[in-house]
């Protein structure tokens, strides 16, 4: 069982390693993990880090090499014509992607720990009285978003930009996608307007912006990666992971984190809803998941809504 607090290592650092396989559990990396961070230029005394580990998808062109090369094969089960083996492929065919958050605050660490999840049904009144005051009281930095918009970071990763300050956006690959294969394609469109926090702020005024994101995003992905719009899942999160409006573009066959029905809202549906009723998202109740440790969940508990 995962401890409430991670162990503290000799220099006071804590490193949380988070396997992204849905069957895996979080675990705390030890001293050797910290040394690995130093090798990529991350070091410091008394500083925490989060390391997100993901097994990259197989690349089709490398499958023949995987099957031809000698590797350890451990038989697990055999029944008639069916066999199950555990294989240990060579390093060049068994890559693991590591995403590092460094330095990591306590909020970052808590975000990636496993906790019980509850579904919240938020009315517009709940949003005004509970959620919005909570958002306004938070100081979770999104400077990294502004760095992208201001071309201070990740400029080489930009796939498309509409520079219009009101109806424009920047389209970049999500860090969860290594761009080596299209099976797990994942890009994010970040709008230039900074006052739009989430789905709750959207009205018919924003339809030109949303239509630009939908149409230009599909065209840019088709041009750059050859994936047609009919093979894209295009959606917004509610609650979002950060409060600056952004839209997710993922391969429709990819089981992307947060693409389930309780959190994802298809952009095409959002556009249709706003075209019918400008204040649609200021009227309807919205359902979303919250972890039991999240401060917003505690606010709903205190209000007797859970």
Phi, psi and omega in degrees: 000139182289132180290157178297321179237141179286157175294151178257130184266174192313320181266008178090003183279149170236133178234119179262118176261127186241099175295134184270352174297131187292346179265357183268167177244158175288152175210158180267126178283146181268201186299324181295327177296321179296318179300324178296323178295323180296328181296334179257022172088018180244108179209158179165146182276137176067026183242134181270158176215151171246129177243118181260117184258129179227130171282121183288148179297155176294142173263126189305321184289345180264354181301315178303318178297321180298321183279334183277325187285147179292132176208161180291130179231119182249115181291127179256325184201142174221128180213106182058240183271001185255132177227147174236128179239151165258121183253148175240090183288162178295157185306321184292348179245013181223051183292147171235127177273134179242120174257127186249131171253111187208127356286148182256133176277172176299327178296318178299314183297315180296326181301323187262357173284154178277133179216164174299145180244138179236149174266129180252135174253105187259118173278171177298323178294321176299319180299313182293322187267336184241301189291310183298313176301324178296313180301315183293338181272350185274154180236029181290116189290135171239032179301328180297329176293314179296327177298322178293313182295327182267006179062032176267347181205152174060025181298326181288348182265353184293124179270325181200147173219135165253111189281358181303126184293337181262320187239020182251174184197169175241133179250121181226153173296139174289149181296342179285351181249124181273357176067015178274343179208161184265350183301325181245033179311135183205114176233162180228133174261121180251122185283154179285329182292130187263350184273352181268109185275319188197186177307325183297336182273348188284137174225182179299337177303331185267004182301317177302319178297311183295322178292324175298314180301314182296308186285309182292326178297314179298317181296318181294320180291321177296319182290316185279319189245354178073019180258119182288160181301332180290349178250020179244140170258117187240118191205164173248151173266145165216121353294147175282163178282339172212149191265066169216124190303129177212155184235137182264137174239113179230156174298134186296336179273358182265127179278074186286147176302134177081009181266007181282167191296332184280355181229332186266136177236114183300133183299321179299322178291321178299316179298314180297318181297318181288330178292329179278319184217112184301330183253029183307315185274002169259005181242318190275155173281144180238138178257139177205156179272146173224140174284151184296338182271353185286138180303325180295323177299319180295326177295319178292324176298313181298329180275001179073026183263357180238000000 
